[in-house]
Amino acid sequence: MARAPAPTALDSLPAKAAGFTGRDAELARLLDALDPAAPGDPQQAVLVTAVSGLGGIGKTALAVEAAYAARERGWFPGGVLFVDLHGHDDAPATAKQALRSLLCALGVEVEDMPATEGEQAALYRSMLARRGREHGAVLVLADNASTPQQVRPLLPGESRHRVLVTSRHRLPQLGARLVPLDQLTPEAAYDLLDLALRIAHQDDDRAGRESRAVGRLAELCGHLPLALQIVAALLVEDREKPVTELVEDLTASHDLLAHLDDGERSVRAAFDLSYRRLPAEQAWLLRLLALMPGTESGLDVIAALFDGGYGQARALLVELERAHLVEQGQLRGRWRMHDLVRLHAAGKATADERGSVRTRVLAHYLERAEAADARLRGRAGQPFPQLFRDREEAVAWFDRECQNLVAATQWAVDRKVAFEAACLAAVIAEYLEWRRRFEEGVIVHRAAQVAAGRAGDRQGEAAAWNRMGIALRGTGRLREAWKAHQRAGDLYHALGNRIGTAMAASNLGTVLSGVGHVDEAVEAFQTALRLFRSMGDRHSEAGAWNNLGLILRKAVRVDEALAALRRALDLYRETGDRPREGRTWHNYGVALNARGRVTEAVTACLNSLEICEESQDWHGAGQTLCALALVHDTAGDPARARDHWLRAADAYERAGADREAAQARRAARLNGPAPTDKPTPASPPARTTDSAPPSPHPPDAPDTAGP
């Protein structure tokens, strides 16, 4: 009796993911690749498209969605074959097992199955070829591959067929067209949550009612589709639970990943599958990367984590990138990882690894920060470490590493590295002040202050209070700055540190000046000057003269102010501090203008501007251009004044000072139209809601005194 033909399973796609959204661009790329009418090489044996990405990023959902869309368009009349390769399970499917599954789907009886993998692959290609001739093209969806070896035997021989692969690895060896998946955008994450809630209960409008909380929930999930689907399920399970309450639960949790589990799906379990398959050295580096400060790390600091050097570090990073556990940062040579991957990997780290990372990273950053700080200060006659060729390179390093440096100083709470972290806080203080990153300064110096207090380091505590006052003054919190400098002065005085006492007094004088206590400010500066002179600290003395000159000018004691500022200029030139000399030229020009010596004021301001541009002090350049604008306005030349206001706005924008830039542009508008014989730069609209008129007085450029 003849045997009936074996049944086929050529429409075996899994169900579509409910609430699929946010992948329009990636879906379009996949369909472009699968389209049989798309331009390409007609001799190509098979077009393979690999959807790669982090576990839980939604690779399978996208691939299944694309497969359904392709079938609906009639592109694969021969059917769709689906096979799950379980690439990251403890026992991944072999190519032979996958071939047996596909052959069964094509109608091959088990007893007719060839014995060897090579014979099975040959029969598979033959069956696909016959299917193609009789019915048309076939799409093969190989889900969850981990190695090229799992996929390569599944490639058909005919160009009409297509293979779609999903993997946590890029699998570049396949020569596939790659469609990498990243986390969802905030908007797409919101849509996913809203759609998931409404699918379960049509009238569930919690997302719309609590849109801010939904945005925060998406952030906590790292905009990862798997995590978002899990929290959506938790909300569906409890319809009365406000989104805000779930956000509070996740925020307060000491183990966020434990909450991202709905009983069936788990973010931790998804990441565990990837982690367990890593070679030991890659897993070790992943754990260490998760402990790094900040969100992105450069190759130089990563290489400092171990003794293998740059080459070994780069090779391991490339392998982790292929597994989608790390990715390139915003700049080439920098690396980052998803927030939830960082949390997962950090949880695998040992106490010894945590201590090793902190020790090595702080040593690396201290060495480079000290070298960059020496270049930034640029004092004549001082030798420079050779880590940076010039000031520009040092500043660029500071700018790249600022977030990480600030984060590393927070390790001051760890007694084992508290001293090194506090030293780093002191070294980066000048940069933070120069870049006007005062909020970061408050964070950095508070950590140093707490560490010094716990260690009983009274000198370090006094220095941290002094720097804290400088940062607080920069944020406009003058009352707190006043108290900080008083505390620093008291500690220095009790320790018998006359230089420290003088520095605190000089900084206190600047705060007193800012709140209008003229006589007390003058007294504080005079106290500081006596102490600096007695100790022979001519550089700090220059700063006190500069700041005294500012308060004397405000008190309309202009001749005394000019004498004080002239003294500061002489001392700064003597000590070779070009940046602070530039600030003092600015103040000197303002005082000269107040005295009616307009020509000399312009010359002084131009001296200041030259130094500011030389040192890339764009905020200082903006201040000096404002001063020049007011000088020309006072002299009855509104056209030049307007030109300088516009240039000031450009400089402020380069410095990231949007409020000051908007005020400068407002002042330019008040000075009337530009002269007809001179093109005027286009003025973008103000980016601030501040409606205050521009100040009629040029901004001051005070100096700070700190160890």
HUZIDA-V793859 format. One record per residue. N is the residue number from 1. PHI is phi in whole degrees, 0 to 359 (* if undefined). BURIAL is 1 if it has 16 or more other ideal C-beta (glycine too) atoms within 10 Angstrom, else 0. Layout:
BEGIN
N&PHI&BURIAL / N&PHI&BURIAL
END
This chain:
BEGIN
1&*&0 / 2&291&0 / 3&278&0 / 4&292&0 / 5&296&0 / 6&292&0 / 7&293&0 / 8&252&1 / 9&228&1 / 10&259&1 / 11&223&0 / 12&257&0 / 13&297&1 / 14&295&0 / 15&294&0 / 16&297&0 / 17&287&0 / 18&294&0 / 19&77&1 / 20&298&1 / 21&198&1 / 22&83&1 / 23&236&1 / 24&300&0 / 25&294&0 / 26&292&1 / 27&297&1 / 28&297&0 / 29&295&1 / 30&295&1 / 31&292&1 / 32&300&0 / 33&288&1 / 34&276&1 / 35&299&0 / 36&292&1 / 37&269&0 / 38&292&0 / 39&296&0 / 40&176&0 / 41&279&0 / 42&293&0 / 43&274&0 / 44&299&0 / 45&295&0 / 46&199&1 / 47&263&1 / 48&250&1 / 49&243&1 / 50&249&1 / 51&264&1 / 52&238&1 / 53&165&1 / 54&299&1 / 55&303&1 / 56&88&1 / 57&277&1 / 58&101&1 / 59&294&1 / 60&296&1 / 61&301&1 / 62&293&1 / 63&297&1 / 64&295&1 / 65&300&1 / 66&295&1 / 67&296&1 / 68&297&1 / 69&298&1 / 70&293&1 / 71&296&1 / 72&298&0 / 73&274&0 / 74&77&0 / 75&282&1 / 76&232&1 / 77&294&0 / 78&283&1 / 79&111&1 / 80&234&1 / 81&259&1 / 82&234&1 / 83&219&1 / 84&264&1 / 85&273&1 / 86&49&1 / 87&300&1 / 88&245&1 / 89&283&0 / 90&296&0 / 91&232&0 / 92&297&1 / 93&292&1 / 94&277&0 / 95&301&1 / 96&297&0 / 97&295&1 / 98&295&1 / 99&296&1 / 100&300&1 / 101&296&1 / 102&291&1 / 103&296&1 / 104&298&1 / 105&296&1 / 106&276&1 / 107&102&0 / 108&276&1 / 109&289&0 / 110&300&0 / 111&289&0 / 112&263&0 / 113&287&0 / 114&300&1 / 115&278&0 / 116&260&0 / 117&297&1 / 118&298&0 / 119&292&0 / 120&296&1 / 121&297&1 / 122&295&0 / 123&296&1 / 124&302&1 / 125&295&1 / 126&295&0 / 127&297&1 / 128&294&1 / 129&298&1 / 130&295&0 / 131&299&1 / 132&296&1 / 133&293&0 / 134&275&0 / 135&234&0 / 136&123&1 / 137&298&1 / 138&241&1 / 139&254&1 / 140&250&1 / 141&252&1 / 142&258&1 / 143&265&1 / 144&65&1 / 145&277&1 / 146&240&1 / 147&221&1 / 148&298&1 / 149&296&0 / 150&291&1 / 151&264&1 / 152&305&0 / 153&293&1 / 154&271&1 / 155&284&1 / 156&286&1 / 157&268&0 / 158&265&0 / 159&287&1 / 160&288&1 / 161&277&1 / 162&228&1 / 163&236&1 / 164&242&1 / 165&242&1 / 166&245&1 / 167&199&1 / 168&281&1 / 169&251&1 / 170&281&1 / 171&50&1 / 172&295&0 / 173&294&0 / 174&282&1 / 175&65&0 / 176&275&1 / 177&283&0 / 178&267&0 / 179&233&1 / 180&287&0 / 181&253&1 / 182&246&0 / 183&297&1 / 184&290&1 / 185&289&0 / 186&305&0 / 187&293&0 / 188&293&1 / 189&296&1 / 190&299&1 / 191&300&1 / 192&299&1 / 193&295&1 / 194&299&1 / 195&295&1 / 196&297&1 / 197&293&1 / 198&285&1 / 199&296&0 / 200&289&1 / 201&219&0 / 202&304&0 / 203&264&0 / 204&282&1 / 205&249&0 / 206&300&1 / 207&298&1 / 208&292&0 / 209&286&0 / 210&234&1 / 211&298&0 / 212&295&0 / 213&294&1 / 214&297&1 / 215&299&1 / 216&292&1 / 217&297&1 / 218&297&1 / 219&297&0 / 220&298&1 / 221&275&1 / 222&62&1 / 223&55&1 / 224&270&1 / 225&307&1 / 226&300&1 / 227&296&1 / 228&295&1 / 229&294&1 / 230&293&1 / 231&292&1 / 232&297&1 / 233&297&1 / 234&296&1 / 235&287&1 / 236&296&1 / 237&297&0 / 238&236&0 / 239&295&0 / 240&272&0 / 241&280&0 / 242&293&0 / 243&300&1 / 244&302&0 / 245&294&0 / 246&295&1 / 247&300&1 / 248&297&0 / 249&299&0 / 250&292&1 / 251&295&0 / 252&280&0 / 253&289&0 / 254&275&0 / 255&219&0 / 256&301&1 / 257&297&1 / 258&295&0 / 259&281&1 / 260&273&1 / 261&206&1 / 262&253&0 / 263&93&0 / 264&248&0 / 265&240&0 / 266&213&1 / 267&295&1 / 268&299&1 / 269&297&0 / 270&297&1 / 271&288&1 / 272&301&1 / 273&299&1 / 274&289&1 / 275&296&1 / 276&295&0 / 277&271&1 / 278&285&1 / 279&301&0 / 280&304&0 / 281&291&0 / 282&294&1 / 283&297&1 / 284&297&1 / 285&293&1 / 286&300&1 / 287&297&1 / 288&292&1 / 289&299&1 / 290&293&1 / 291&265&1 / 292&291&1 / 293&284&1 / 294&78&0 / 295&253&0 / 296&227&1 / 297&233&1 / 298&279&1 / 299&299&0 / 300&296&0 / 301&285&1 / 302&294&1 / 303&297&1 / 304&290&1 / 305&289&1 / 306&211&1 / 307&267&0 / 308&281&0 / 309&84&0 / 310&298&0 / 311&299&0 / 312&293&0 / 313&299&1 / 314&296&1 / 315&297&0 / 316&293&1 / 317&296&1 / 318&298&0 / 319&294&1 / 320&293&1 / 321&292&1 / 322&298&1 / 323&274&1 / 324&60&1 / 325&262&1 / 326&225&1 / 327&212&1 / 328&296&0 / 329&279&1 / 330&293&0 / 331&244&0 / 332&299&0 / 333&90&0 / 334&242&1 / 335&227&1 / 336&214&1 / 337&219&1 / 338&299&1 / 339&303&1 / 340&287&1 / 341&296&1 / 342&301&1 / 343&297&1 / 344&295&1 / 345&292&1 / 346&298&1 / 347&292&0 / 348&272&0 / 349&286&1 / 350&269&0 / 351&297&0 / 352&296&0 / 353&295&1 / 354&298&1 / 355&294&0 / 356&296&1 / 357&299&1 / 358&296&1 / 359&296&0 / 360&289&0 / 361&295&1 / 362&296&1 / 363&298&0 / 364&297&1 / 365&291&1 / 366&297&1 / 367&300&0 / 368&284&1 / 369&294&1 / 370&295&1 / 371&293&1 / 372&292&1 / 373&296&1 / 374&298&1 / 375&293&1 / 376&297&1 / 377&290&1 / 378&57&1 / 379&284&0 / 380&298&0 / 381&86&0 / 382&265&0 / 383&288&0 / 384&249&1 / 385&301&0 / 386&269&0 / 387&290&1 / 388&233&1 / 389&289&0 / 390&203&0 / 391&296&1 / 392&299&0 / 393&293&0 / 394&295&1 / 395&296&1 / 396&299&0 / 397&296&1 / 398&303&1 / 399&298&0 / 400&294&1 / 401&263&1 / 402&306&1 / 403&301&0 / 404&291&1 / 405&297&1 / 406&298&1 / 407&296&1 / 408&294&1 / 409&295&1 / 410&287&1 / 411&288&1 / 412&299&1 / 413&287&0 / 414&273&1 / 415&304&0 / 416&292&0 / 417&234&1 / 418&300&1 / 419&297&1 / 420&296&1 / 421&294&1 / 422&294&1 / 423&298&1 / 424&297&1 / 425&301&1 / 426&292&1 / 427&291&1 / 428&271&1 / 429&300&1 / 430&297&1 / 431&297&1 / 432&301&1 / 433&292&1 / 434&298&1 / 435&276&1 / 436&59&1 / 437&263&1 / 438&288&1 / 439&298&0 / 440&297&1 / 441&300&1 / 442&300&1 / 443&298&1 / 444&296&1 / 445&284&1 / 446&293&1 / 447&297&1 / 448&295&1 / 449&295&1 / 450&296&1 / 451&298&1 / 452&295&1 / 453&297&0 / 454&293&0 / 455&275&0 / 456&72&0 / 457&272&1 / 458&291&0 / 459&295&0 / 460&296&1 / 461&294&1 / 462&297&1 / 463&296&1 / 464&293&1 / 465&297&1 / 466&297&1 / 467&292&1 / 468&300&1 / 469&299&1 / 470&298&1 / 471&293&1 / 472&297&1 / 473&298&1 / 474&296&1 / 475&274&0 / 476&88&0 / 477&267&1 / 478&292&1 / 479&297&0 / 480&294&1 / 481&297&1 / 482&305&1 / 483&296&1 / 484&296&1 / 485&291&1 / 486&297&1 / 487&298&1 / 488&298&1 / 489&298&1 / 490&296&0 / 491&295&1 / 492&298&1 / 493&297&0 / 494&297&0 / 495&275&0 / 496&74&0 / 497&271&1 / 498&287&1 / 499&295&1 / 500&299&1 / 501&300&1 / 502&293&1 / 503&298&1 / 504&298&1 / 505&295&1 / 506&296&1 / 507&293&1 / 508&296&1 / 509&300&1 / 510&296&1 / 511&294&1 / 512&300&1 / 513&298&1 / 514&294&1 / 515&259&0 / 516&86&0 / 517&269&1 / 518&296&0 / 519&298&0 / 520&293&1 / 521&295&1 / 522&300&1 / 523&296&0 / 524&297&1 / 525&293&1 / 526&293&0 / 527&298&1 / 528&298&1 / 529&297&1 / 530&299&0 / 531&291&1 / 532&297&1 / 533&294&0 / 534&294&0 / 535&264&0 / 536&73&0 / 537&270&1 / 538&286&0 / 539&292&1 / 540&294&1 / 541&300&1 / 542&300&1 / 543&297&1 / 544&294&1 / 545&298&1 / 546&301&1 / 547&289&1 / 548&296&1 / 549&301&1 / 550&296&1 / 551&289&1 / 552&292&1 / 553&295&1 / 554&295&1 / 555&276&0 / 556&62&0 / 557&256&1 / 558&294&1 / 559&296&0 / 560&296&1 / 561&297&1 / 562&297&1 / 563&295&1 / 564&295&1 / 565&290&1 / 566&296&0 / 567&295&1 / 568&297&1 / 569&300&1 / 570&299&0 / 571&290&1 / 572&293&1 / 573&294&0 / 574&295&0 / 575&269&1 / 576&75&0 / 577&263&1 / 578&296&1 / 579&302&1 / 580&286&1 / 581&298&1 / 582&298&1 / 583&298&1 / 584&289&1 / 585&302&1 / 586&301&1 / 587&296&1 / 588&295&1 / 589&297&1 / 590&298&1 / 591&294&1 / 592&298&1 / 593&296&1 / 594&297&1 / 595&273&0 / 596&88&0 / 597&264&1 / 598&296&0 / 599&300&0 / 600&295&0 / 601&296&1 / 602&298&1 / 603&300&0 / 604&297&1 / 605&294&1 / 606&295&0 / 607&300&1 / 608&298&1 / 609&298&1 / 610&300&0 / 611&290&1 / 612&299&1 / 613&292&0 / 614&299&0 / 615&261&1 / 616&59&1 / 617&270&1 / 618&287&1 / 619&293&1 / 620&298&1 / 621&297&1 / 622&299&1 / 623&299&1 / 624&290&1 / 625&294&1 / 626&297&1 / 627&298&1 / 628&296&1 / 629&300&1 / 630&291&1 / 631&299&1 / 632&291&1 / 633&295&1 / 634&297&0 / 635&280&0 / 636&81&0 / 637&236&0 / 638&296&1 / 639&295&1 / 640&294&1 / 641&300&1 / 642&298&1 / 643&300&1 / 644&288&1 / 645&298&1 / 646&294&1 / 647&295&1 / 648&297&1 / 649&299&1 / 650&299&1 / 651&295&1 / 652&298&1 / 653&295&1 / 654&296&0 / 655&274&1 / 656&77&0 / 657&262&1 / 658&294&0 / 659&297&0 / 660&295&1 / 661&297&1 / 662&296&1 / 663&295&1 / 664&294&1 / 665&292&1 / 666&295&1 / 667&296&1 / 668&297&1 / 669&294&0 / 670&292&0 / 671&271&1 / 672&84&0 / 673&291&0 / 674&286&1 / 675&298&0 / 676&288&0 / 677&268&0 / 678&217&0 / 679&295&0 / 680&250&0 / 681&300&0 / 682&296&0 / 683&251&1 / 684&291&0 / 685&295&0 / 686&299&1 / 687&253&0 / 688&218&0 / 689&270&0 / 690&296&0 / 691&253&0 / 692&291&0 / 693&291&0 / 694&298&1 / 695&296&0 / 696&285&0 / 697&245&0 / 698&292&1 / 699&292&1 / 700&277&1 / 701&233&1 / 702&287&1 / 703&258&1 / 704&246&1 / 705&242&1 / 706&209&1 / 707&293&1
END
